């Protein structure tokens, strides 16, 4: 039955190869021949695999790599067509699995064919002496070979003459002997016809010679009986079938490795997609929250501007009213004093409005700058994560995939292929027997021969091989040492399949913690391969938890904290502003009351009274409008502060943990903090983006590192 795993298929192929060789060779040389066949076939297939590998890419084609790399900008990373990548990967996996099913069926068929071929080929080929014995048995009817040759196998009138029917009796005699001979142990081989003619025709003419026809009948009979006992070997030999099976097993292994590699890449794509889309959603959420706060602050400033205009209008109305009273020449000192107080109060309020507007503007600008810096940082992280994943995929495709193709993969257990006890191997026994035979030969036949010529030349050093036991022990130790070296080399090669090679202290839990604290996902995969490249050492390294970039980003919290302080100051200023506004409204009401009293005062000219009544109505209308605008302003400002606090929470949440974890790191060189102004923070972050764009300048160094890694 067909084995369920590629390793089982490989072992089965090796077993059949050895059995086939042993059926035709002596027990001493069989293991050597079998090993030679396996090694040569593996080397040939490896060369073909490595040649073909150079033309392949992720999941069997360059399309996925092209999709990932078509646009390396931040916008391009956000717009990666993940569904198309997944579809390509799934299609490749399905295709390879279908290939595996076809190959499994082919291997099962080849197993049956190999078994049948081995059954046919287990019989030994006939020798020339065996064929001559069969021919002698047939010509016994003529007496002997000489009589058969001289009589041309009974052709009249050749002599000696034989009774009629002797020719046919010879056929029956040959068939009887051949039937007894071809029982499955031997198969017809050699040039039977030539041997028969040399015996029976000899120097006689062939024209009309009955022996020519008799030899043909003998051969046909022998071939028929041989085929009946062991079958025909005219088809594909077991060796050819075994080679086909080995190729099919290797193709099955390659398809299986391709499925595993593509599935691994697909998981990496899914992880990258989840992270990038998560960052994108986070960026959008925080951006919209800050944007809403900006709009509300802008509305509040607009309402404050309208209020300022109303206050100015109120001040003008008060001034006009005082002018009318002064021109009237009537003693309305109380009204004048009240109007003056209202005018002074509203002048102070106007100044306070301007200062409040300046505070609102400062908060709005700071919030906008922090929003832009925050957005760019998250976009940068998306770009860095995409670059890190592409860098590791490049290494995997160029260095690891060819290694998987030759059977060295992540789950390979070397102990299953290397025997723990070399002495227990059959080949070790053959070696021990060979050493013993050499020692016995030297001590016996060789010694006697060398002693005979000792007077002329000393040949004894040729047999000074040492103690057989020491030789056997030394050979086994040498093999053990070489096995250890080979296993060490393979283990070193396999170590490159660990994406976190060289980071012995890093655990999966630590990786999650690093990413939670801001480290781009996939960054740690680039450390082992690219740690000496300029791009990693000068840029990517700074994104690790011990690097400079996360420390800088954490300092953005200081900028946001300053905004919080500005808003706190703004709230205090607004409380003072509101108190002044209430005071101004009271003073204004008192002034209006005094003005109404003045309007009703005796002796005031009708024209002045009418002018004052007009101003009074105007002040009343302005008062209503001002109160309405104050209500609108308070609502807009409340919404703005609520939006701002929400936006601030979203921004601060990103950096609070980074700040706390930085405090626990070992002492290193102090990192340069971002300046407290939001504009400078934005410039700083934008400079990081420019550094990211320079990544292409370092790709030559990356390729050199890849070449060095592959060579080792």
C-alpha positions, 0 to 999 in steps of 0.5 A: 500500500502507498505510504501516507507521508513523503518520508515514507515514500522516500524510505520505500524508494530506497528499500526497493532500490537496495532490494533490486540491487541485491537480487543481482549482486553479491552481498558485499558490493550490493550496499555500495552500488545501492548507495551510489545509485541513490546519491547520483539520482539525488544529485541530479535531481537537486541540480535540476531543482535548484536551476528551476527554483531561480525561475519561481517566486512566492507560491509558484509565480512572481505575481504575488511579489508583484502585487506586494511591490507594485506600489511601495508608498504608504498609500500603496501599502494601504491599497494592497489587494489582499483578496487577490493575493489570497486567491493566488495562494489558494489556487497554487495550493489547490494545484499542488495538492492535485499534483500530489494526488496524481503522483500518489496514484502514479507511485502506487502503480509503479510499486506494482510494476516494480514488484512484477519486474523484480519477480521477472528479473529474480531468475538468473540468466542462462550461461553458454554451458547451460545452453549447450547442455540443453542442445546436447539433450536434444541431439541425443536422438541422433546419437551425438553432436558429430552424427547430427552435424554430419547427417545435417540432422537427418537430411537424406541422403546424408550419412549416417542415415537415421530412422524416419522420425528422428528429427521430431524425436530430437524436438521432443527430447529438447522440449523435455530437457528445457521443461525440466530446466526452466522452472523459474530459477533461470531465464533464457539469455545469450545468443542461443541460435549462434551457439546451436549453429556452431555445434550442429551446422559447423562447417556444413553448408546452410542451404537445405541443412535441417540443423538450421531449422532445428536450431530455430525450433530449439530456441523458440521452445526455450524462449516459450518455456522461459517466458512461461516460468519467469515472464518476458523482460522485453518491457521496462526494467526494474531499474528504469521503473525504480528511477521513475518512482524516485523521480515521482517521489521527489516530485511529490516531495517538491509539491508537498514542500511547495504547499507547506511554503505557500501555506506559510506565506499565506499565514504571513500575508494574513497576519500582515493584512490584519495588522495593516488594516488594524492600523488603518482603522486606528489611524482613521478613527483617531483622525476623524475624532480629532477632525470633529474636535477641530470643526467644533473648535472652529464653530466655537471661534466663529460664534465667539467672533459673532459675539465680539461683533455684538459686543462692539455693536452694544458698545456703539449703542451705549456711546450713542445713548450717552451722546444723546443724553449729553446733548439734551443737557438734562441732569440724568447723572445716574443714567450716564454713570450706568451707561459708562459702567456698561461701556467700560465692562463691555470694553473689558469683555471685548478684550477678553473675547480676543484673548479667548479666541487666541487660546482657542486658535492655539488649541486648534492649531496644536490639535491639528499638528498632533493629528497630522503627526499621529497619522504619519507615524501610523502610516510609517509603521504600515510601510515599515511592516510591509517592507519587513515582510517583503524582506523576509519573503525575499530571503525565504524565496531565495535561500530557504525554498531551494533548501526545502526542495532538496528535502531539508525543512523545518520539521526534519528530524535528523535522527530518523536518517542517521543511525545512532550505532554505526556498528549495528549497520550491515555495511559495518559488518561488511567492513569488519569482514573485509578488514579481517580478510585482509589481515588473514591474507597478509598473515597467510598467503601474502606472508609466505610470498613476501618471505620467499623474496625477502632476500631481494626486497622487503615487501612486509611493510605492505601488510603492516596494517596494524591490529584489526580491532584498532582498525575497525574501531578507528573506522567507526570513530571516523564515520561517527565524527563525519556523521556529527559534522554532517549533522552539525552542518545540516542543523546550521542550515536548518537554523536559518529556517527559524525566522528569529534566528540569533534572538535566543531570548525572544519568546512568542509572548515577548513578540506580542508584547513588543508589538503592543508597545509599538514595534512594527510586526515582522520586524524581528524576522529581519534581524538574523538575516539583515543585521549587518546591512546598512538599511537595518543597522541605520534605520530598521533597528531604530524601530525596535523597543530599544531603538530611538524611534519608539522613544521619539514617538513616545515623546509625542505624548508630551506634545499631547499633554501640553495640549491638555494643559492648554485646554485646562487653561482655556477652561479656566479662561472660559470660566472667567470669561463667562463670569465677566459675561454675566457681570457685563449682562447685569451692568448692561441691564442696569444701564438699560433700566437707567436709560428707560428712566431717563427716557421718562424723565421730565423736560427731555425733548421729544426728539431726544426721547425718540432717539433714546427710545430707538437706542433702547430698542436697538440695545434690547434687540442686541441683548436678545441676539447676544444672549442667543449667541452666548447660548450657541457659543456655550453649546459649541464650546461644550461640544468642542471640548467633549470632542477634544477630550475624546480625541485626546484619549485616543491619542494618549492611549497610543503613547501612554504604554510606550512611555511607561515601558521606556522607564523600565529599559536599561540606561542607554544614551539619552534620546532626543525628545521632540520639541513641545511645539506641534509644528516641530513634532510634525517636521520630526516625523516627516523626516522619518518618512524621508528616511523610509524613502531612502530604503532603495539605496540599501538594497545592494547591501541586502542582496549581498547579505542574502548571498552570504547567508546562502553560501553559509 
